[in-house]
Amino acid sequence: MAFGRSSRRQQLVEPVTLKILVAGGFGVGKTTLVGAVSEIRPLRTEETLSEAGRPVDSVDGVEQKTTTTVAMDFGRITVRDDLVLYLFGTPGQDRFWFLWDELAQGALGAVVLADTRRLEDCFAAIDYFERRSIPFTLAVNCFDDADRYPGETIRSALDLDPEVPVLMCDARERESVKDVLVAVVEHAMVLAGETREHAVT
């Protein structure tokens, strides 16, 4: 039997890398979401909640929470051979908002994670991305003890534009989170295509 070089060359494709932010209120599940899909050990900047911080970081509705992100969470997921997403989870408290502008630089889009028990906590993140024209998808983290509402009811309550995707998800489940990330990328690509189309015409 003769062995030789294959006539078919295997082409190595450099993957496209995209930056996605994960934002939302305090204790909504951002760290959990990043950790659920990251193929590398996630970088976490969590600190233990202290009694001194309780007046600043309200744990109403998330009494079991013992830690908080003070800078960011970071993870990576390969969606396809030619597409890699870098995930940056933002801190949820107002006092760390000075970090958001740095984290948002170069982002293709964002996930705004919501909890129906504290829906008002995601208003600030929605406002931030709308003001900066950063495409985002709203993902409702379906906590076991939270009430369930139709997506259109949540859209109306948050006064979201009709084109903003609203999905239900479980931030602990890899496939559920992947669906959310794919929705963010697709939404951002559609908006980018529309922007290019308007620029040409």
Summary of the structure (lengths in Angstrom):
residues: 201
radius of gyration: 19.1
end to end distance: 61.9
largest distance: 77.3
contacts: 587
relative contact order: 0.18
helix: 35%
strand: 26%
